[in-house]
Amino acid sequence: MNMTNSYLIYGRGKVNGVKEKNVVSYKVTYVSLYSKDTPPWSSGIKNEYFTLIKESDDAPWLIDDIGQG
């Protein structure tokens, strides 16, 4: 099962009524840099899924969920 289907069946998509065509998930790899005095986060390479939704065909894409999958 991919992250979009998981979002629709088990996540916020189950309750917010968004249509499948208006949901997309991306696996994103990025580098985060934090001061060593900024717990609990640490610097390094991160891998997370970002789920974007839009309310209608003409609406902008918005981040609705972030997670590790």
N, C-alpha and C positions, 0 to 999 in steps of 0.2 A: 504494500500500500504506500502510495506516495504522500508527501506532506500535505498537499492540497486536499486530497481525499480524507486524510486523517483530521485535518482542520474542520472539514464539513461534517464528518460523522461524530467525532469525539470532542472537538474544540468549540471555540466561540461561534463557528459557522452553524452549529447545531441550534443555537438560540437567537442569532441575529438576523436570520432570514436572507442572508446574502445568496445570490445565485452562483452556481458553479462557474459560469463564464466570467464572473466578476471577482474571482479569487485566483491568485497566483503565488507560488512559494519559490524562493530562491535560497540556495545554499551559498552563504557568503563567507569568504575567508578574509580576515583583516588583521592588522597589527594594532594593538592598543598600547599606548604609552602612558603610564601613570607615575606619579611621584611615589617614591618608596614610603612616603608618609600618608598614603591614601588607602588604607585598608577598607574593605576586605578585597579589593580588586588588585590584580597583579598584571604587570605588563606582559606582553607576549602575543603570539599568534592565536587568534580565536576562530572557531568555526561554528556558525550558527545559521539557523533557518529564519528568514524573514518572510512573513506572510502578509501580502498586500491585498486590500480589497477596495472596491469602489461601489458606491450605492446605486449607480446607474451607468449606462453606456457612456454618457457625457461627463460623468464625475471624475475628479482626479483620483489617482491611486494613493492610498493612505496605508501606512504600516499599522496592522492590527494585532500582530503577534510576533514575538521573537522567542526562539527556543533552540535547544540543541538537537531536537529530533530524537 
